[in-house]
Amino acid sequence: MARPKPWEVDDELWAVIEPLLPKVERRARHPGRKRHPDRSVFQGILFVLHTGIAWEQLPQELGFGSGMTCWRRLAEWTKAGVRPRLHELLLAELLSANALDFSRTAVDGSHIRALKGAPRQDEALSTGAGRAASTT
């Protein structure tokens, strides 16, 4: 059996993703062009992110819609807060399935923002009786 491509979304995963996406109703008057299906656009976004190609270089033959369509939909979903909710949901599922391995986890300044000028934490209070006398 052929291994699925990293940008292909199976039915089980799509059932998790689809409810998080905002529903857009067509206008009754002047409906315009029919919207490209969310699932294929999502796969187009994954294709661009996986391959690293430019949005405008997304091949039309793959059926994901144009690169601009995928880019606009990503911006729309980002504004609607889809990514954080999806990340939280998938992380919870992986944790419940005990499918995460944190043994190779690393955190550094390139992943966690260091706040400049943040208030300093209070000094730890001494547990001793008092300060020692100066020897100088």
PEVENQUI-V161123 format. One record per residue. N is the residue number from 1. PHI is phi in whole degrees, -180 to 180 (* if undefined). OMEGA is omega in degrees with one decimal (* if undefined). Layout:
# PEVENQUI-V161123
n={N/N}
phi={PHI/PHI}
omega={OMEGA/OMEGA}
This chain:
# PEVENQUI-V161123
n={1/2/3/4/5/6/7/8/9/10/11/12/13/14/15/16/17/18/19/20/21/22/23/24/25/26/27/28/29/30/31/32/33/34/35/36/37/38/39/40/41/42/43/44/45/46/47/48/49/50/51/52/53/54/55/56/57/58/59/60/61/62/63/64/65/66/67/68/69/70/71/72/73/74/75/76/77/78/79/80/81/82/83/84/85/86/87/88/89/90/91/92/93/94/95/96/97/98/99/100/101/102/103/104/105/106/107/108/109/110/111/112/113/114/115/116/117/118/119/120/121/122/123/124/125/126/127/128/129/130/131/132/133/134/135/136}
phi={*/-72/-76/-68/-71/-62/-95/-81/-107/-79/-63/-65/-69/-64/-64/-82/-76/-55/-65/-80/-79/-67/-86/-116/-86/-74/-69/-72/-102/55/-68/73/-70/-67/-67/-69/-59/-58/-63/-70/-67/-61/-66/-64/-63/-63/-62/-64/-68/-74/-86/81/-74/-73/-56/-71/-93/-62/-66/-64/-64/-77/83/-88/93/-77/-62/-66/-61/-63/-64/-65/-65/-62/-63/-63/-70/-65/-63/-81/79/-70/-60/-62/-67/-65/-60/-63/-65/-67/-64/-63/-65/-66/-65/-67/-87/54/-106/-107/-119/-90/-67/-110/-82/-140/-129/-143/-63/-80/-110/-116/-69/-94/-79/-83/73/-69/-62/-78/-74/-64/-65/-68/-72/-73/-96/-80/-68/-176/-75/-77/-68/-71/-98/-102}
omega={-178.5/178.6/-178.7/177.9/-178.1/-178.3/178.1/-177.8/-179.9/-175.5/-178.6/178.6/179.7/177.7/176.9/-174.5/-171.2/-179.8/-179.5/-176.6/178.8/177.9/179.6/179.2/175.3/176.9/178.5/179.6/-176.6/-174.9/179.7/-179.1/178.9/-178.4/177.0/-177.4/-177.4/-176.4/-179.6/176.6/177.9/177.8/175.6/177.3/178.8/179.1/-179.7/-179.2/-178.9/-175.6/-180.0/178.5/176.3/-178.7/-176.1/178.9/180.0/-177.2/178.7/-175.9/-178.7/175.7/-179.8/-171.2/-179.4/176.7/178.6/177.8/-179.8/-179.3/179.8/180.0/176.8/178.1/179.1/-179.0/177.4/179.0/179.6/176.9/-177.4/-173.8/179.1/179.4/178.6/178.9/-179.8/-179.1/-179.9/177.8/178.2/178.5/179.1/177.7/-179.7/178.1/-178.0/-175.9/179.6/178.1/-177.8/-177.6/-179.4/-178.2/176.8/177.0/175.1/-175.2/179.9/-180.0/-179.3/-176.7/176.1/-178.2/177.8/177.2/178.6/179.8/-179.8/176.5/177.7/176.7/177.0/179.7/179.9/176.9/-179.7/-177.6/-178.4/179.6/177.8/178.5/179.6/178.4/-179.7/*}
